[in-house]
Amino acid sequence: MTLEDKVHAFRLLLFRRAQELRNVSAACRELGISRSLYYQLRQRFTRYGADGLHPLQARDGWPRGSPDL
């Protein structure tokens, strides 16, 4: 399993836990991420589905320090 696959699986777990707990704050606290990141990921999930949760790959012209949501 690649790092990208692990990140994708973690993000899917986040949404599953939020749904199970019926509480975004509790799921974020449990998994150690911020609520703002959760909502950024949720926006990508809504727009692109589960494939939108894969880490973004660096593209030509992007600064190397770009955040990988």
Rosetta blueprint (number, residue, H / E / L):
1 M L
2 T L
3 L H
4 E H
5 D H
6 K H
7 V H
8 H H
9 A H
10 F H
11 R H
12 L H
13 L H
14 L H
15 F H
16 R H
17 R H
18 A H
19 Q H
20 E H
21 L H
22 R L
23 N L
24 V H
25 S H
26 A H
27 A H
28 C H
29 R H
30 E H
31 L H
32 G L
33 I L
34 S L
35 R H
36 S H
37 L H
38 Y H
39 Y H
40 Q H
41 L H
42 R H
43 Q H
44 R H
45 F H
46 T H
47 R H
48 Y H
49 G H
50 A H
51 D H
52 G H
53 L H
54 H L
55 P L
56 L L
57 Q L
58 A L
59 R L
60 D L
61 G L
62 W L
63 P L
64 R L
65 G L
66 S L
67 P L
68 D L
69 L L
